[in-house]
């Protein structure tokens, strides 16, 4: 039995109805290889791969990739927007109050939205977005030293 072939980044972009450019390929690969990156870090990663790219082009590409469902944007309070390649599931995040590091947290139970609202106000809820706040192990160690 032959395992299904994983589509290339270019094929994923085409499949989402997006034009394939070197910058978009580099951006999607940078987001997927990173860990909840902000726009500046993404821009640096794209520049490392393809050379000069404007910050405006990075913002426009991130908007298009987010709208197409290829990347996910999260906005922890008091932090710049961050982007990740983990899409299509209803996972949550934990954020360190001290250094701002972000990590994924799988849903505790069930399928999306994996949490039940006490009052839906008539909405058909299909997703829950939870951010847990605390202090990461590295910052905890610094505080107790």
C-alpha positions in Angstrom: 0.0 0.0 0.0 1.3 3.4 -1.0 1.1 6.2 1.6 -0.6 9.4 0.4 1.8 12.1 -0.8 2.0 15.2 1.3 1.2 18.3 -0.9 4.0 20.8 -1.4 3.6 24.3 0.0 3.0 25.6 -3.5 0.2 23.0 -4.0 -1.4 24.0 -0.7 -1.4 27.7 -1.7 -2.9 26.9 -5.1 -5.5 24.6 -3.4 -6.5 27.5 -1.2 -7.0 29.7 -4.3 -3.9 31.8 -3.7 -1.2 32.9 -6.1 2.1 31.1 -5.5 5.0 33.4 -4.9 8.4 32.8 -3.4 7.6 35.1 -0.5 4.3 33.3 0.3 6.0 29.9 0.2 8.8 31.2 2.4 6.3 32.8 4.8 4.1 29.7 5.2 7.2 27.6 5.7 8.6 30.1 8.3 5.3 30.1 10.2 5.1 26.3 10.2 8.7 25.9 11.4 8.4 28.6 14.1 6.6 28.7 17.4 3.9 31.3 17.6 5.9 33.9 15.8 5.2 37.7 15.6 5.3 39.6 12.4 8.9 40.8 12.9 10.2 37.3 13.4 8.2 36.0 10.4 9.6 38.8 8.2 13.2 38.0 9.3 12.6 34.3 8.5 11.2 35.2 5.0 14.2 37.5 4.4 16.6 34.7 5.4 14.9 32.4 2.7 14.3 34.8 -0.2 16.0 38.1 0.4 14.3 41.4 0.7 10.6 41.5 1.4 8.7 44.5 2.8 6.9 44.4 6.1 3.7 45.5 4.3 4.1 42.4 2.0 4.4 40.2 5.0 1.3 41.7 6.6 -0.7 41.3 3.3 0.5 37.7 2.9 -0.4 36.8 6.5 -3.8 38.3 6.0 -4.4 36.2 2.9 -3.0 33.0 4.4 -5.1 33.5 7.6 -8.3 34.1 5.5 -7.5 31.0 3.5 -7.1 28.9 6.7 -3.5 28.0 6.2 -2.3 29.9 9.3 -3.9 30.9 12.5 -3.6 34.3 14.1 -3.8 34.6 17.9 -3.7 37.8 19.9 -2.9 37.4 23.6 -3.9 40.5 25.6 -1.0 42.9 25.7 1.0 41.1 23.1 1.5 41.6 19.4 -0.4 39.2 17.1 1.3 35.9 16.7 0.9 33.3 13.9 1.0 29.5 13.9 0.7 26.7 11.3 -1.5 24.5 13.5 -4.9 24.9 12.0 -8.0 22.9 11.6 -8.4 21.9 15.3 -9.8 23.8 18.2 -6.7 23.9 20.4 -6.0 26.6 23.0 -2.9 28.4 24.3 -1.0 29.1 27.5 1.0 32.4 27.8 3.7 33.3 30.3 2.9 36.5 32.0 6.6 37.2 32.5 8.4 36.5 29.1 5.4 36.1 26.8 6.2 32.6 25.5 3.2 30.9 24.0 2.5 27.1 23.9 -0.3 25.0 22.5 -2.8 23.3 24.8 -5.0 20.6 23.4 -8.7 20.6 24.2 -9.4 18.9 27.5 -12.4 17.0 26.2 -14.4 16.3 23.0 -14.6 17.9 19.6 -14.8 21.6 18.7 -15.8 23.7 20.5 -14.8 21.4 23.4 -16.3 23.9 25.9 -20.0 24.6 26.4 -21.1 28.2 26.9 -23.5 28.8 29.8 -25.7 30.9 27.5 -25.3 30.8 23.7 -27.5 33.9 23.1 -28.8 32.1 20.1 -25.4 31.7 18.4 -24.4 28.5 16.7 -21.0 28.1 18.4 -18.4 26.2 16.5 -15.2 27.2 18.2 -13.8 28.1 21.7 -10.7 30.2 22.0 -9.2 29.9 25.5 -5.9 31.5 26.7 -4.5 30.3 29.9 -2.1 32.6 31.7 0.7 31.8 34.1 4.4 31.7 34.5 6.5 29.3 32.4 9.1 26.9 33.9 12.0 29.1 32.9 10.6 32.3 34.5 9.5 30.3 37.6 13.1 29.2 38.1 14.3 32.8 37.8 11.7 33.9 40.4 12.8 31.3 42.9 16.5 31.8 42.4 
